[in-house]
Amino acid sequence: MDTLQIPVGTETYAYLEEISWDEYERLLESIGERPIRCTYDEGRLEIMTLSHEHEFESRVLGRLVGILVAMLRIRMRTGGSVSSV
């Protein structure tokens, strides 16, 4: 896998194909705790840096969903980036 540099601070997307699972795991190790989200599916890798604006919008949307499920009395369990209804 070639070295890929993504500027942090602005929201940026990168899509790579033909990436092995081992390469994906090495990438995750090298990212560490930086605000970068990776999604892997059958050799395709999506990398997204997270901006403050993205996180703000995500929190607002999460709050709206929380209000909606409370009003509709729907049971929901949250877990950060993972939620279930």
ZIFENJO-V367242 format. One line per field, one symbol per residue. ss: DSSP state (A for helix, B for strand, O for the rest). phi: phi as a letter, one per 30 degrees, with the letter a starting at -180 (. if undefined). burial: # if it has 24 or more other C-alpha atoms within 12 Angstrom, else .. A space follows every 10 residues. Layout:
ss: ???
phi: ???
burial: ???
This chain:
ss: OOOOOOOOOO OOBBBBOOOO AAAAAAAAAA AOOOOBBBBB BOOBBBBBBO OAAAAAAAAA AAAAAAAAAA AOOOOOBBBO OBBBO
phi: .ddbcbdckb dbcbbbbicd dddddddedd dicddbcbbb ahicbcbbdc cedddddddd dddddedddd ddhcdbccai dcbbc
burial: .......... .....#.... ...#..#... .....##### ....#.#### .......... .......... .......... .....
